[in-house]
Amino acid sequence: MRKAIVAGNWKMNGSGASVSSLVEEFVALRQNGLAGDCDLVDVVMCPPELFIGNVVAMSPAGISLSVGAQNASHELSGAFTGEVSPVMLAEIGCKYVILGHSERRALYAESDAIVASKFAAALKEGLLPILCVGETLQEREAGATIDVVERQLAAVVELCGIAAVAKCVVAYEPVWAIGTGLTASPEQAQDVHKSIRSWVAKQDAAIAAGLQIVYGGSVKSANAKALFACEDIDGGLIGGASLDAKEFAAICQAAGC
Ligand code: PEP
């Protein structure tokens, strides 16, 4: 059985004070069994890089709460002004790194090839990528959803090999559902998750069976349970709702049902 996983993508939000209160409140809920059973649901918090150390320091052992970054360089060190290396992220206590988020693809021109090279660098340092894939509204309306998602996955598999997929989480995030309040229906999401698993299974059935595939796109406590009940949806990547400790806890709770 696959363990559920819920990751919070805080994006470029927060201050030292808000990070402290958010983590403190969430940790208390988790310790009281109100944010998903630790045996059933892994939780990941992905703060802005500057606050990663704060969150690591505030995460007690034994509650299955990990910390992730929202991006990483494709290089490990050198003359890359403004970049952050996977080596540094691993050293500071990150376990996961979100790669290929649609905002990075769209706003920072991250191509499939760049995302794949970041994936390779992250793996080298033992970070677990949360690889985001998903179509725009235009691509969905053109019937290209599965082609787009498979193309994004194939770029990683071509560079890193299918075995690398066993060391990542795939996040299906339809671009039209991110931050818009428009959520894919459980049926729409399940269809794509099932296709992703089948695509991986054609190359390695065991890896496909164990692969955690999470859904992201306007997930809230009100819609989480129906999405997470689908056979191939193993949790969520949560943006806006992860900034509210009670709301995020309720989503984690829904993943453990
Ligand atoms: C995201 O940014 O990954 C995301 C899913 O955002 P939201 O939940 O706000 O749609």
Residues whose N, C-alpha, C, O or C-beta is under 5 A from the ligand:
A	BS01	PEP	N9 A177 I178 G179 T180 G216 G217 S218 V219 L237 I238 G239 G240 A241
